[in-house]
Amino acid sequence: MNEAPLLNQPLDLAAIRPPREKLARLVAMALDEDLGRGDVTTAATVPWTTMGEAALGARRPLVISGLFVFREVYAQVDPTVEMVELVSDGDWLATGGVAARVSGRAASLLQGERVALNFVQRMSGTATLARAYVDALPADSRTRIADTRKTTPGLRALERYAVRSGGAHNHREDLSAAVLIKDNHIAAAGGVTLAIRRARAHAPHTSRIECEVDRMEQLEEALAAGADIVLLDNFDDATLLSAVALVAGRALIEVSGGVTLERIPRIAAAGVDIISAGALTHSAPAVDLGLDWF
């Protein structure tokens, strides 16, 4: 995997963090779930006056994401805990690399450990997978890697941020963000043409109309009806090349379904604009980060 900084990373990841109020709610719910009525083990074994320091370290190569969430966990557990960030979200960490250090009451460090790690391990896993997908693009490719709405309920804002940390892009944030006509919309509306015409009549003039198609006949119909973006769903490599030739620049082309790291170079080389992959969020494994005492 390429460890060099990606040119298409956001200039300021801090600007796309979820609102402070939303972050505070998410962390509060996670802490309530884990702490319950208190940490009986820590209360029984660690005096309140004992101080400690621990390092957040990578136990395998990864892209770090979620340091601001890690900080929020400890701010809610004990505002006197101090955290020093040694890297930034989106940075590559080799095995043994240290992302941050926390210090303060030992009991507080222990009480927040699991929740803080849960967030940063999962967000960093998504960022690391996103980086792998972006790195799989051919050199100088204009194709954009994007996520989907296949996110963990309640955690979409954090997972979308993690995708951007890895250098990929976000699809629509929610159902209100864009018109995307899917297969069930087509079935319910009575066909591709009717669905696109109704969407065009309803949507503001500033909104693009995207339509999903799963065969060449639907693609021809969507183009004739004036779709601005076509989403080619589960097209094999040969059919994808024919589809790109048929579109011939009349619409943006998104490809989804059956996207793997191995296929990304071929899909991008076909000349598509966007490759969207639900796997970035629904299948990214948590990475091995640890909070080690010293």
Summary of the structure (lengths in Angstrom):
residues: 294
radius of gyration: 22.4
end to end distance: 31.0
largest distance: 72.8
contacts: 941
relative contact order: 0.15
helix: 43%
strand: 18%
